[in-house]
Amino acid sequence: MEPEDKEQVQSLYDLEEAEKAGGLTLIRALVCRSQYRLSGKVELLIAEGYFDVEDIEACIQTGSVRKTERDELACCIGNKKYEIQGCDTQGHLFYTVGKIITSSDGKLYFVITAHEWENNYV
């Protein structure tokens, strides 16, 4: 997203309202404000050129939650991991898994994994 676009989208996501709604609404608000972190695995995939961080952002902004799973580590808000399917910047199906965490900076969305969607995913 271009900087101007990000500012326009940020205004759509009031953080206080998003926190009340939770789930995908909160995830989108956090991503919109760049309040997210990437796992080492995701950073490596980006460094190797498989996709860009903008693809992750686009997926979350265009996607829907396919399912939630219990977080085995139990270190996140709601003890949930969110599987989100959306589109990357090129319009191809894309997939992310992440969780909402609390840090010293407040709430963040932590992206555990991300990649192009394959039809055999269940």
N, C-alpha and C positions, 0 to 999 in steps of 0.2 A: 504494500500500500504506500502511496505517496504521502509525505508528511501532511499535506492539507487534507487528504482523504482521512488520515488517521484522526486528525482533530475533529472532523465532522462526525466520524463514527463514534469517537469518545463521547461526544455530546449526547449521543443516543443512549449511552449506557451510564446512567447515574449509578455510581458505585454503591451508594447506600441502598438504593432500590434493588440493585443486582444482588447484594448480599442477602436481602430479604428473600428474594426469589431462589437463590442458590443454583446449583446444577449448572447447566449449559449457559444460562444467562450470566451467572457470575464468572464462569470461565471466559466467556466472550469479553466481558468488561475488563477482566484482568489482562487478557491478551491484547486488547485494544490499547491499554495503557502501558504495554511492554512490561507488565508485572508477571513475568514468567521466566522459568529457567529450563534449560535443556539438559538431559542426561548426557554422560560421556558418550554413550552409544549414538545418540542423535547427533551430537557435535561431530563425531567421527564420520558419520554418513554424509553430513553436510560438507565436511572438509574433503571427502572423497568424491564430491560432485554428484551424488545421487539425487539431491534436491536442495532447495534453499530454505532459509527460515521463513521467507514469504509464503512458501507452499504450506507450511504448518499453519501460519496465521490465516491463510485463505481457507484451508480445510475447516478450521474451527469456526470461522465466520460464516461459511456456507453450509456447514454440516449439521448433522443431527446425532444424538446419542443412540448408538445401536444397542448398547447394553452397558450395565455397570457391574462391577465385580468387587468383592470384598478385597481390601488391601491387606495382604498377608502381614505386612510390617506394622499395620495399625498406626501409622504415623501421619495420617492426613485427616482433614476435616471430613466428618461423616463416614470415615473408614471405607471410602469408595474410590475405585479407579474408574475412569470414564473412557469408553471406547467410542470415538467420534469418527464418522465417515462423512467426508465432504469432497470438495474439488480443490485441486491445486491451482496455481496461477494460470495454468494452461487449460484448465477445464477437465483434467483427467481425475478419475476417482482417486482419493487419497485417504489415508487412515492414520489416526493418532491414538495413543493411549496416554493418559496422564491423571494427575490427582491434584487436588487443591490442598496446599500446605500453608502453615503459618511460619513466618520467619521474623527476624528482628525488624524487617521492613514492612511487616503486615502480611496480608494474604498474597500468595503467589500460586500460579499454575505451574506444576512441574511436569514436563513432557518426558515420559519414560521411553516411548518409542514412536517412530513415524516412518511411513513408507507408502509407495504406491499401493493401491488396493488391488488385490487379485481375486478373481471370481471364486476361488476355492476356499476363501475364508468363511468360516461358519461362526 
